[in-house]
């Protein structure tokens, strides 16, 4: 097994790190304290900058996704600004990725070029009050009137909703059975019957554009792929592949925290010496490094398995997300201990990462759901004949 990046992957990592440090990182604290309108404008600027640099198109290879490159670029963007990463991921991986995987040639030609350049913004709307992890519980429904599908319902947590130019909406098709007759419907921002709710205020990831969608006979541009009944499996495929991106988010946050904590341990003194020389602080830094490195290894292993089409790749992805998300929470907690009271101050940097890290454990399948998926697979795998 070769753990070495190819020359192209090494260059991508180096270029992404340098660009994000120079262009994205300086605005992350500003974004955290922005008013909603200013935050939306700044995120759009960041997406355009990432698109112009070619960093939004890194997860594509031929007719399918390149999950290793997606992870490499994603970790660097997340390290610089977690909110920007999640916005870029919603636009390019979830929305453009779905169009790339499941759309018609006409749909790809219409939407992909501008999404991948950051000139337009995409979103995936699937979560509802009673349907998050349980996609089968959605109530949003689409009915066909003539040649047009009209969608009605509410999606409560939609990343990029306030700035999205094109949205993919998961809805039941007509009056068919719920799980067997879902579709992903393409909705453009000025569609009749579509309204965007008030932006959500969150504990962490402040500045991330997120709001509910309310649709009342919303006019769509049709079904993704022009085929109904496939929306459930399409959404599940995206979210299964998406564990790699959330792993990148968590490792990026953990690495940023480790860098801040290490700098503080080198500069802060107590009892006549740098605090990093105290064993208790040094051990925390060592554990932070180990958790980050193991999370990265699991994320890249899952990404490679997905690229190879390994049957156990979904379990690898669930394991990576589970470990990295819970690891990130440990890391930011240790970082806060190293900073002590100074870390509890607003604007310290470490308190922002402390707030941001929690999202990894609860988004797109909680830690409990990841454990359930892994356990179900392992019960079958380790049965003795």
C-alpha positions, 0 to 999 in steps of 0.5 A, a space after each residue: 500500500 502506497 501512502 505517498 501522494 502523486 506529484 500532482 496531488 502533492 502540488 495540489 496540497 501545496 498550492 491549496 495550502 498557500 492560496 487558502 493561507 493567503 486569500 481565505 484565512 485572513 477573513 475567517 474571523 471577520 466572517 465569524 462576526 459579520 452581519 448576514 448580508 455582509 457574510 453572504 457577500 464575503 462567502 460569495 467572494 471566497 467561492 469566486 476566488 476558489 473557483 478562479 484558482 481551480 480549487 472547486 473543480 478538484 473533486 472531478 475525474 472523468 465521469 466520476 468524483 475523485 475523492 482523494 483530491 476532494 479530500 486534499 483540497 477540502 482539508 486545506 480550505 476547512 483549515 483556513 475557514 470551515 464556513 467557506 469550506 461547507 459553502 463550497 462543498 454544498 455548491 460544488 460537491 453536493 449540487 454540482 456533484 449530483 448534476 455531474 453524477 446523475 444529470 442529463 447532458 443538457 443539465 450538465 452543460 447548463 449548470 456545471 461550468 458556472 458552478 465549478 468556476 464559482 460564478 454561480 452557487 448551488 445547494 442541496 435541500 433535503 432536511 426537514 423538521 421530521 426528516 434529517 438522517 431519516 430521508 424516508 420521512 420527508 413530506 415535501 411533494 412534487 406534482 406534475 401539471 402538464 409538462 411542469 413539476 410543481 413542488 410544495 413543502 419546507 426544507 428547514 436547514 439548507 446550506 447556501 439557501 440565501 445565496 444559491 442560484 440553483 437548488 436541488 430539492 428532494 421531494 416525493 413524486 406524485 402520490 407514489 410510495 414514499 421511499 420508492 418515488 422520490 426525485 431531486 428537482 432542479 429549482 432556480 432562485 427566482 422560481 415562482 412559488 419559492 421563498 427563502 426564510 430568515 437566515 439561521 443563527 448557529 453556535 459555530 460556523 457563523 457566517 455560513 449562509 443557511 436558511 429554510 426554503 418554503 415552496 408553495 407550488 414552486 415551479 421547477 426546471 424538472 427532474 435531475 436526470 429526467 427520471 423519477 423514483 431515484 431521488 432517495 438513492 441519489 441522495 444516499 449516494 451523495 451523503 455516503 460519499 460526503 463522509 470524506 468531506 466532513 472528515 476533511 472538515 474535522 481534520 482541518 479544524 483539528 489542524 488549525 487548533 493544533 497550530 494555534 495551541 502549539 504557537 501558544 505553548 511556545 510563547 506563553 511562559 509560567 514559572 519561568 519557562 515556556 508552558 510547552 515544556 510542561 509534560 501535561 501540555 506536551 502530552 496534549 500536543 502529542 495527542 492532538 497530533 496523533 488524532 489529526 494524523 489518524 483522522 487524515 489517514 482514515 479519510 484518505 483511506 476511505 477516499 481511495 476506497 471510494 475511487 476504487 469502488 471497494 464494497 466496504 468504502 461506505 463503512 470506511 467513510 463512516 469510520 473516518 467521519 466518526 473518528 475524525 469528528 469525535 477526535 476534533 472535539 477532543 482536540 479543541 477541548 485540549 486546545 482550550 485547556 492549553 489556552 486556559 482563560 485566554 482561550 475563553 475570550 471571544 476573538 481568541 481564535 481557539 473559541 471559534 474552533 471550539 464552536 465550529 468543531 461540534 458540527 462534525 458530530 451531528 451533520 449528515 448522520 450523527 455519530 450514533 448513526 455512523 456507529 449503527 452503520 458500522 455495527 450492522 456491516 461488522 455483524 455480517 462480516 465477522 460471522 463464523 461459519 
